[in-house]
Amino acid sequence: MKLFSKYRLLPSLGAAIAIAVLFGACGSDSPQRESRLILGTTSTITIHDRRVPSGIFDRVFDRVAQIEALMSSNQANYDDTEILRINRSAGGEPVAVSADTFRVIEAGIRYSEATGGAFDISVGPLVNLWGIGTPRENVPSEEEIAAVLPLIDYRRIELDHDRRTVYLPQPGMALDVGGIAKGYAVEEAARLLSESGVEHAVLDFGGDIYTVGMRRDGDLWRIGLQNPESGRGSIIGILDSSNNAVVTSGAYERFFIEDGERYHHLFDISTGRPARNNLTSVTAIAEDAMLADVFSTAGYVLGLEEGLQIFAQTPEVEAVFVTEDRRVYATAGIQPVFRLTDDNYRMQRIDSQIGE
């Protein structure tokens, strides 16, 4: 059984509409807060220290902007990034990349393996085909889907550690690091804050949240998990948190509707279509923000039973699963610090799904 110490666990990282930080009273001094439009969302850093290092907001946001400029796949905003260069060179030559990009891709391959491909960093061809969240969003034909599926296989990505190069061996292959790079950016932001002496802070990058230290009054940060059926501001439960990331994935985050059917952005690689199951959200909690980023996606794609199994096999990450019929499953390590606040939802025993 995994169990986090009360004073070691409790964080958050996820989608903009999935998580809220419940600050409450943290002391007599007002916190310093700054927001920027970055990573395709509104990103906010709130520092509760009495003394805030000069220029810290600029330093942190500049670092995040650097990561985005290296790893974005958004051709509308960037003419050239290292990820775009890798994708354009597929079937051609290896591409030399920065230490940042290499680290994220290497972690992406490792986590793709750990999730059995439920998360696959080479999903770019499918993301591009559907175009969800862009002016090109559409429902592709079965023939179009069948044509791109053979291009998706993280095991074919070739890394050269000595030369620090990345190579995609077949034309049309493409990386998409959107499901892990935000976690890396959050980690780097939290690292810079801590190294600058900041002891009490919360990062909210479009709902991807990281809590630095504890509140100034010595209590844990309180993170509200949004009700998937309601608008922003309505929560179903609260996580207590310190020095952790919490990421939530759900079908309600990013989607479009065509002919009365909703199509979301969390793809099942086995079908090439948005994952279909009885989940409304999966929240992953870990000290490693990249791990939380990946496992929230993988948990949702796999569904309740298989999703709970991969969390059971990975002691570094915990989870809260919410189903369409308002059942809530929390893994063992998170149970002491998670509480439901909405009487319309019911906690369930995990062993009823995966056995003892």
Residue pairs with C-beta under 8 A, 6 or more apart in sequence:
1 332
1 333
2 315
2 318
2 331
2 332
2 333
3 332
3 333
3 336
4 10
4 318
4 333
4 334
4 336
4 337
6 220
6 240
6 336
6 337
7 214
7 220
7 242
8 242
8 243
9 240
9 241
9 242
9 244
9 285
9 318
9 333
9 334
9 337
10 211
10 220
10 221
10 223
10 239
10 240
10 241
10 242
10 244
10 285
10 337
11 209
11 210
11 211
11 221
11 223
11 239
11 241
11 242
11 243
11 244
11 245
11 246
11 285
11 286
11 287
11 292
12 19
12 21
12 208
12 209
12 210
12 211
12 223
12 239
12 241
12 244
12 245
12 246
12 247
12 248
12 283
12 285
13 19
13 183
13 186
13 207
13 208
13 209
13 210
13 245
13 246
13 247
13 248
13 284
13 289
13 292
13 293
13 296
14 207
14 208
14 209
14 246
14 247
14 248
14 249
14 283
14 284
14 296
15 206
15 207
15 208
15 247
15 248
15 249
15 250
15 253
15 254
16 41
16 42
16 206
16 207
16 253
17 207
17 226
17 232
17 252
17 253
18 207
18 225
18 226
18 228
18 248
18 249
18 250
18 253
18 281
18 283
19 204
19 207
19 209
19 223
19 224
19 225
19 226
19 246
19 248
19 283
20 223
20 224
20 226
20 232
20 233
20 235
21 46
21 202
21 204
21 209
21 211
21 221
21 222
21 223
21 224
22 222
22 223
22 224
22 238
23 31
23 46
23 202
23 222
24 222
25 217
26 48
26 200
26 215
26 216
26 217
27 48
27 50
27 215
27 216
27 217
29 48
29 50
31 46
31 47
31 48
32 46
32 47
32 52
32 57
33 44
33 45
33 46
33 47
34 44
34 45
34 57
34 61
35 42
35 43
35 44
35 45
36 42
36 43
36 61
37 43
38 61
38 64
38 65
38 68
38 205
39 64
39 68
39 182
39 185
39 205
39 206
40 74
40 206
41 205
41 206
41 207
42 206
43 61
43 64
43 203
43 204
43 205
43 206
44 203
44 204
44 205
45 57
45 60
45 61
45 189
45 193
45 201
45 202
45 203
45 204
46 201
46 202
46 203
46 204
47 56
47 193
47 198
47 200
47 201
48 200
48 201
48 202
48 215
48 216
49 197
49 198
49 199
49 200
49 201
49 216
50 216
52 198
53 196
53 197
53 198
56 192
56 193
56 196
56 198
59 192
59 196
60 189
60 192
60 193
63 185
63 188
63 189
63 192
64 185
64 188
64 189
64 205
66 100
67 100
67 181
67 184
67 185
67 188
68 181
68 185
69 78
69 81
70 81
70 82
70 83
70 97
70 98
70 100
70 101
71 81
71 82
71 83
71 100
71 101
71 104
71 177
71 181
72 78
72 81
72 83
72 84
73 81
73 83
73 84
73 87
73 124
73 127
73 174
73 175
73 176
73 177
73 178
75 84
76 134
78 84
82 95
82 97
82 98
82 101
83 101
83 175
83 176
83 177
85 95
86 95
86 97
86 166
86 167
86 168
86 175
87 124
87 168
87 173
87 174
87 175
89 95
89 167
89 168
90 168
90 169
90 170
90 171
90 172
90 173
90 174
91 168
91 169
91 170
91 171
91 172
91 173
92 171
93 167
94 158
94 160
94 163
94 165
94 166
94 167
95 165
95 166
95 167
96 163
96 164
96 165
97 105
97 164
97 165
97 166
99 164
100 184
101 166
102 159
102 164
102 166
103 184
104 177
104 180
104 181
104 184
104 290
105 121
105 157
105 159
105 166
105 175
105 177
106 159
107 180
107 184
107 290
108 119
108 121
108 154
108 175
108 177
108 180
108 294
109 121
109 154
109 157
109 159
111 119
111 121
111 180
111 290
111 291
111 294
111 295
111 298
112 119
112 120
112 121
112 122
112 154
113 154
113 155
114 310
114 314
115 294
115 295
115 298
115 302
115 310
116 310
117 154
117 269
118 269
118 297
118 298
118 301
118 302
118 306
118 310
119 179
119 180
119 294
119 295
119 297
119 298
119 301
120 152
120 153
120 154
120 269
121 154
121 157
121 175
121 176
121 177
121 179
121 180
122 151
122 152
122 153
122 154
122 156
122 157
122 168
122 173
122 174
122 175
122 176
123 152
123 176
123 179
123 267
123 269
124 173
124 174
124 175
124 176
125 148
125 151
125 152
125 172
125 173
125 174
126 145
126 148
126 149
126 152
126 267
126 269
126 272
127 174
127 176
127 178
127 265
127 267
128 174
129 140
129 144
129 145
129 148
130 137
130 138
130 139
130 140
130 263
130 265
130 267
131 137
131 138
132 254
132 255
132 256
132 263
132 264
132 265
133 254
133 265
137 256
137 263
138 258
139 258
139 263
145 271
145 272
145 273
146 272
148 172
148 272
149 269
149 272
151 170
151 172
151 173
151 174
152 173
152 269
156 168
156 169
156 170
156 173
157 166
157 167
157 168
157 175
158 166
158 167
158 168
158 169
159 165
159 166
159 167
160 167
166 175
168 174
168 175
179 293
179 294
179 297
180 290
180 293
180 294
182 205
182 206
182 208
182 293
183 208
183 245
183 247
183 288
183 289
183 290
183 291
183 292
183 293
183 294
184 289
184 290
185 205
186 203
186 205
186 208
186 210
186 245
186 289
187 210
187 245
187 288
187 289
187 290
189 203
189 205
189 210
190 201
190 203
190 210
190 212
190 289
193 201
193 203
193 212
194 212
194 213
198 212
198 213
199 212
199 213
200 212
200 213
200 214
200 215
200 216
201 211
201 212
201 213
202 209
202 210
202 211
202 212
202 221
203 209
203 210
203 211
203 212
207 248
208 245
208 247
208 289
208 293
209 223
209 245
209 246
210 244
210 245
210 289
211 221
211 223
211 241
211 242
211 243
211 244
212 243
213 242
213 243
214 220
214 221
214 242
215 221
220 240
220 241
220 242
220 337
221 240
221 241
221 242
222 238
222 239
222 240
222 241
223 238
223 239
223 240
223 241
223 246
224 235
224 237
224 238
224 239
225 235
225 236
225 237
225 238
225 239
225 248
225 281
225 283
225 320
225 322
226 232
226 233
226 234
226 235
226 236
226 248
227 234
227 235
227 236
227 342
228 236
228 250
228 252
228 280
228 281
228 322
229 280
235 341
235 342
236 322
236 328
236 340
236 341
236 342
236 345
237 320
237 328
237 338
237 339
237 340
237 341
237 342
237 345
238 338
238 339
238 341
239 246
239 283
239 285
239 320
239 334
239 337
239 338
240 337
240 338
241 285
241 337
243 287
244 285
244 286
244 287
244 292
245 285
245 286
245 287
245 288
245 289
245 292
245 293
246 283
246 284
246 285
246 292
247 283
247 284
247 289
247 292
247 293
247 295
247 296
248 281
248 282
248 283
248 284
248 296
249 266
249 281
249 282
249 284
249 296
249 297
249 299
249 300
250 279
250 280
250 281
250 282
250 300
251 262
251 264
251 266
251 274
251 275
251 279
251 280
251 300
252 264
252 280
252 281
253 264
253 265
254 264
254 265
255 262
255 263
255 264
255 265
255 274
256 262
256 263
257 263
263 273
263 274
264 274
264 275
265 274
266 274
266 275
266 297
266 300
266 301
267 273
267 274
267 275
267 301
268 274
268 275
268 276
268 301
269 301
275 300
275 301
275 303
277 300
277 303
277 304
278 303
278 304
278 323
278 324
278 325
279 300
279 303
279 304
279 307
279 321
279 322
279 323
279 324
280 322
280 323
280 324
281 300
281 321
281 322
282 296
282 299
282 300
282 307
282 319
282 320
282 321
282 322
283 296
283 319
283 320
283 322
284 291
284 292
284 293
284 294
284 295
284 296
284 299
284 311
284 317
284 318
284 319
285 292
285 317
285 318
285 319
285 320
285 334
286 292
286 295
286 316
286 317
286 318
287 316
288 316
288 317
291 314
291 316
291 317
292 317
295 310
295 311
295 314
295 317
295 319
296 319
298 307
298 310
299 307
299 308
299 310
299 311
299 319
299 321
300 307
301 307
302 309
302 310
304 321
304 323
304 329
304 353
305 353
305 354
307 319
307 321
308 319
308 321
308 329
308 331
308 350
308 353
308 354
309 354
311 317
311 318
311 319
311 331
312 331
312 354
315 333
318 330
318 331
318 332
318 333
318 334
319 329
319 330
319 331
319 334
320 328
320 329
320 330
320 331
320 334
320 338
321 328
321 329
321 330
322 328
322 345
323 329
326 344
326 345
326 346
327 345
327 346
327 348
328 340
328 345
328 346
328 347
328 348
329 347
329 348
329 350
329 353
330 338
330 347
330 350
331 350
332 350
340 346
340 347
